Amino acid sequence: MPPIFLTRSLRAAASFFSRDEGVASMADAFRRHLSMIVSRLGQSSLLRWTMAGTIWCLFISLSYQAVAAAGIGGEELRSGLPVAAVLLLVLAGPILLFLGYKLRELALANQKLGLVASTDSLTACLNRGAFSTRVDESLADAGRGTKRIKGALLVIDADHFKSINDSYGHDLGDEALRVIAAAIRGQVRKDDLVGRLGGEEFGVFLPGASQENAVGVAERIRRSISELSFRPMGKPHRLTVSVGGVSFEDQLGFVELFRIADRRLYQAKNSGRNRIELTHIQAYDMNDLPALH
């Protein structure tokens, strides 16, 4: 049987929360924030978080009980506080531990769903939406720094890809896309972005890369794909790609960069395929795009 002042306190707390119209939104915000924190915790950290949360709840509860019981006699107060503390420990510890585990599971599940939603299922590259978003985010982050922003975008397209589908079927066409994607990923850095833009077209974003760096990466990609051993139905079939690109030293977005790189890709296709066409932009002007010859 809880002491009388604990009963009064519980009633007062219930009355307070029933009147407060902002409690639901505050609780929801707290849950989201807590989920972000717990998702980064390991098992040992989660236990430490539970203990800290329990101690904090105990401190808040006892402080509130002391204020709420200000008008109660000393003897009754001394006998009631230990009961309140033990009751809180018994309830808060397991509840916080259970809540922590569930929030961590939810955060990890959300992380996996986000990964699935942003990944092209065939090639394991970023899909077009995720790729363009990540490029814009990277450009925005770089633009907030003190150093001059620079980087490069490559647009890569498989040459004569329709002939693979027509001659060997779409299953082997899909296999060709997988090996091309793997070859591209094998030539870039950890922080570079690789995305499938659609069909047989891929994008590579190289943050911080100079024009010389971009040409080097593009050439390694082109050469590595041309040296692949692709044998549909036991017959050797050479894979090649054309690469269009732009290196830049200006605050641009994905749309502008893609427009320039795609025009260079068009030039590479018209110049014989299996080649690289890359331009450099210092001050971007919609009316002053690089000339195509």
C-alpha positions as CSV (number, residue, x, y, z in Angstrom):
1,M,0.0,0.0,0.0
2,P,1.8,3.2,-1.1
3,P,2.0,6.1,1.3
4,I,-0.7,8.8,1.1
5,F,1.7,11.4,-0.3
6,L,2.7,9.1,-3.2
7,T,-1.0,8.6,-4.1
8,R,-1.5,12.4,-4.0
9,S,1.5,12.9,-6.2
10,L,0.4,10.4,-8.8
11,R,-3.0,12.0,-8.9
12,A,-1.4,15.5,-9.3
13,A,0.8,14.2,-12.1
14,A,-2.1,12.6,-13.9
15,S,-4.1,15.8,-13.7
16,F,-1.1,17.8,-15.0
17,F,-0.6,15.6,-18.1
18,S,-4.3,15.4,-18.9
19,R,-4.4,19.2,-19.1
20,D,-1.2,19.7,-21.1
21,E,-2.1,19.8,-24.8
22,G,1.6,19.7,-25.8
23,V,2.4,16.5,-24.0
24,A,1.7,14.2,-27.0
25,S,3.9,16.2,-29.4
26,M,6.6,16.5,-26.8
27,A,6.6,12.7,-26.2
28,D,6.7,12.0,-29.9
29,A,9.7,14.4,-30.3
30,F,11.4,12.7,-27.4
31,R,10.8,9.3,-28.9
32,R,12.3,10.3,-32.2
33,H,15.4,11.9,-30.5
34,L,15.8,8.9,-28.3
35,S,15.6,6.5,-31.3
36,M,18.4,8.4,-33.0
37,I,20.6,8.2,-29.9
38,V,19.9,4.5,-29.2
39,S,20.6,3.5,-32.8
40,R,24.2,4.5,-32.3
41,L,24.6,2.5,-29.1
42,G,26.1,-1.0,-28.7
43,Q,24.9,-3.5,-26.1
44,S,27.2,-2.3,-23.3
45,S,26.4,1.4,-24.1
46,L,22.7,0.5,-24.0
47,L,23.1,-0.9,-20.5
48,R,25.0,2.2,-19.3
49,W,22.3,4.4,-20.8
50,T,19.6,2.4,-19.0
51,M,21.4,2.8,-15.6
52,A,21.9,6.5,-16.2
53,G,18.2,6.9,-17.2
54,T,17.1,5.0,-14.1
55,I,19.2,7.2,-11.8
56,W,18.0,10.3,-13.5
57,C,14.4,9.3,-13.1
58,L,15.0,8.4,-9.5
59,F,16.5,11.9,-8.9
60,I,13.6,13.7,-10.6
61,S,11.0,11.5,-8.8
62,L,12.5,12.0,-5.3
63,S,12.9,15.7,-5.9
64,Y,9.3,16.0,-6.9
65,Q,8.1,13.8,-4.0
66,A,10.0,16.1,-1.6
67,V,8.3,19.2,-3.0
68,A,4.9,17.5,-3.1
69,A,5.2,16.2,0.5
70,A,6.4,19.5,2.0
71,G,3.3,19.7,4.2
72,I,3.5,16.1,5.5
73,G,5.1,15.2,8.8
74,G,8.8,14.2,9.0
75,E,8.1,10.7,10.2
76,E,5.7,9.9,7.4
77,L,8.0,11.5,4.9
78,R,11.0,9.4,6.1
79,S,9.0,6.2,5.8
80,G,7.5,7.1,2.4
81,L,10.5,8.1,0.4
82,P,12.3,4.7,0.5
83,V,9.1,3.1,-0.7
84,A,8.8,5.5,-3.6
85,A,12.5,5.0,-4.5
86,V,12.3,1.2,-4.5
87,L,9.0,1.3,-6.5
88,L,10.6,3.6,-9.1
89,L,13.7,1.4,-9.4
90,V,11.7,-1.8,-9.8
91,L,9.5,-0.1,-12.6
92,A,11.9,2.3,-14.3
93,G,14.9,-0.1,-14.8
94,P,13.2,-2.9,-16.8
95,I,11.0,-0.4,-18.7
96,L,14.0,1.7,-19.8
97,L,15.9,-1.3,-20.8
98,F,13.0,-2.7,-22.8
99,L,12.4,0.7,-24.4
100,G,16.1,1.0,-25.3
101,Y,16.2,-2.4,-27.0
102,K,13.0,-1.7,-28.9
103,L,14.1,1.7,-30.1
104,R,17.4,0.3,-31.2
105,E,15.7,-2.4,-33.2
106,L,13.4,0.2,-34.8
107,A,16.3,2.4,-35.7
108,L,18.3,-0.4,-37.2
109,A,15.2,-1.5,-39.2
110,N,14.7,2.0,-40.5
111,Q,18.4,2.1,-41.5
112,K,18.0,-1.1,-43.5
113,L,14.8,0.2,-45.1
114,G,16.6,3.4,-46.1
115,L,19.5,1.4,-47.6
116,V,17.1,-0.8,-49.6
117,A,15.1,2.3,-50.8
118,S,18.3,4.0,-52.0
119,T,20.0,1.0,-53.7
120,D,19.6,-0.3,-57.2
121,S,18.7,-4.0,-56.7
122,L,20.5,-5.2,-59.8
123,T,23.9,-3.5,-59.5
124,A,24.0,-2.6,-55.7
125,C,24.9,1.0,-56.7
126,L,22.8,4.0,-55.6
127,N,19.7,4.5,-57.6
128,R,19.2,7.7,-59.5
129,G,17.2,9.5,-56.9
130,A,19.6,8.6,-54.1
131,F,22.6,9.4,-56.2
132,S,21.4,12.9,-57.2
133,T,20.4,13.6,-53.6
134,R,23.8,12.5,-52.2
135,V,25.6,14.6,-54.8
136,D,23.6,17.7,-53.9
137,E,24.2,17.1,-50.2
138,S,27.9,16.7,-50.8
139,L,28.1,19.9,-52.8
140,A,26.1,21.8,-50.2
141,D,28.4,20.6,-47.4
142,A,31.5,21.6,-49.4
143,G,30.0,25.0,-50.1
144,R,29.7,25.8,-46.4
145,G,33.5,25.5,-45.9
146,T,36.2,28.1,-46.4
147,K,38.0,26.2,-49.2
148,R,37.1,26.7,-52.9
149,I,34.6,23.9,-53.9
150,K,35.8,21.5,-56.5
151,G,35.1,18.0,-57.8
152,A,34.0,16.1,-60.8
153,L,31.0,14.2,-62.2
154,L,31.4,11.3,-64.7
155,V,28.5,9.9,-66.8
156,I,29.3,6.4,-68.1
157,D,27.3,4.6,-70.7
158,A,27.8,1.0,-72.0
159,D,28.5,0.9,-75.7
160,H,26.2,-1.1,-78.1
161,F,24.4,-2.6,-75.0
162,K,21.2,-3.3,-76.9
163,S,23.1,-5.9,-79.0
164,I,23.7,-7.9,-75.8
165,N,20.0,-8.0,-74.9
166,D,19.1,-8.8,-78.5
167,S,21.7,-11.5,-79.0
168,Y,21.8,-13.2,-75.6
169,G,18.6,-12.1,-73.7
170,H,18.0,-9.8,-70.8
171,D,19.3,-12.1,-68.2
172,L,22.8,-11.9,-69.7
173,G,22.3,-8.2,-70.2
174,D,21.7,-7.9,-66.5
175,E,24.9,-9.8,-65.8
176,A,26.8,-7.4,-68.0
177,L,25.5,-4.5,-66.0
178,R,26.5,-6.2,-62.8
179,V,30.1,-6.8,-63.9
180,I,30.3,-3.2,-65.3
181,A,29.1,-1.8,-62.0
182,A,31.6,-3.9,-60.1
183,A,34.4,-2.7,-62.3
184,I,33.4,0.9,-61.8
185,R,33.3,0.5,-58.0
186,G,36.7,-1.1,-58.1
187,Q,38.3,2.1,-59.5
188,V,37.0,4.7,-57.1
189,R,37.7,5.9,-53.5
190,K,35.7,5.0,-50.5
191,D,34.1,8.5,-50.3
192,D,33.2,8.6,-54.1
193,L,29.6,8.0,-55.1
194,V,28.6,5.5,-57.7
195,G,25.0,5.4,-59.0
196,R,23.0,3.7,-61.7
197,L,21.2,6.5,-63.5
198,G,19.0,4.3,-65.6
199,G,19.4,1.5,-68.2
200,E,23.0,1.0,-69.0
201,E,24.1,4.5,-67.7
202,F,26.1,5.1,-64.5
203,G,27.2,8.1,-62.7
204,V,30.4,8.7,-60.6
205,F,30.8,11.7,-58.3
206,L,34.4,12.5,-57.2
207,P,34.3,15.1,-54.4
208,G,37.4,17.3,-54.2
209,A,38.9,15.8,-57.5
210,S,40.9,18.0,-59.9
211,Q,40.5,17.7,-63.6
212,E,43.7,15.6,-63.7
213,N,42.3,13.3,-61.0
214,A,39.0,12.9,-62.9
215,V,40.6,12.1,-66.2
216,G,42.7,9.4,-64.4
217,V,39.7,7.8,-62.8
218,A,37.7,7.9,-66.0
219,E,40.6,6.3,-67.9
220,R,41.0,3.5,-65.3
221,I,37.3,2.8,-65.5
222,R,37.3,2.7,-69.3
223,R,40.3,0.5,-69.4
224,S,39.2,-1.9,-66.7
225,I,35.8,-2.5,-68.4
226,S,37.4,-3.1,-71.8
227,E,39.6,-5.7,-70.2
228,L,36.8,-7.6,-68.6
229,S,36.2,-11.3,-69.5
230,F,32.6,-11.5,-70.4
231,R,31.5,-14.7,-72.1
232,P,27.7,-15.0,-72.6
233,M,26.8,-18.5,-73.6
234,G,30.5,-19.3,-73.8
235,K,31.1,-16.7,-76.5
236,P,33.6,-13.9,-75.9
237,H,31.9,-10.5,-76.0
238,R,34.0,-7.3,-75.4
239,L,32.4,-4.7,-73.2
240,T,33.3,-1.1,-73.6
241,V,32.0,2.2,-72.2
242,S,32.0,5.8,-73.3
243,V,32.6,8.4,-70.6
244,G,31.5,12.1,-70.4
245,G,32.5,14.2,-67.5
246,V,33.0,17.6,-66.0
247,S,35.4,18.8,-63.4
248,F,34.4,22.1,-61.7
249,E,35.4,24.8,-59.3
250,D,32.1,26.5,-58.8
251,Q,29.0,26.1,-56.7
252,L,26.8,23.9,-58.9
253,G,24.1,21.4,-58.4
254,F,23.6,17.9,-59.7
255,V,21.2,19.0,-62.5
256,E,23.8,21.5,-64.0
257,L,26.7,19.1,-63.7
258,F,24.7,16.2,-65.2
259,R,23.6,18.4,-68.1
260,I,27.3,19.3,-69.0
261,A,28.6,15.8,-68.4
262,D,25.8,14.3,-70.5
263,R,26.7,16.5,-73.4
264,R,30.3,15.3,-73.2
265,L,29.0,11.7,-73.2
266,Y,27.1,12.5,-76.4
267,Q,30.3,13.8,-77.9
268,A,32.2,10.6,-76.9
269,K,29.5,8.4,-78.5
270,N,29.6,10.4,-81.7
271,S,33.4,10.3,-81.8
272,G,33.7,6.5,-82.0
273,R,32.8,5.2,-78.5
274,N,35.1,3.6,-76.0
275,R,36.6,7.0,-75.2
276,I,36.5,9.8,-72.7
277,E,35.4,13.4,-73.2
278,L,35.8,15.7,-70.1
279,T,35.7,19.4,-69.7
280,H,36.5,21.8,-66.9
281,I,34.2,24.5,-65.5
282,Q,35.4,27.4,-63.3
283,A,32.5,29.8,-63.5
284,Y,29.2,28.2,-64.6
285,D,27.0,30.1,-67.0
286,M,23.9,28.5,-68.6
287,N,24.5,30.5,-71.8
288,D,28.2,29.6,-71.9
289,L,28.2,25.8,-72.0
290,P,31.4,24.1,-73.3
291,A,31.3,24.0,-77.1
292,L,30.8,20.6,-78.7
293,H,33.0,20.0,-81.8
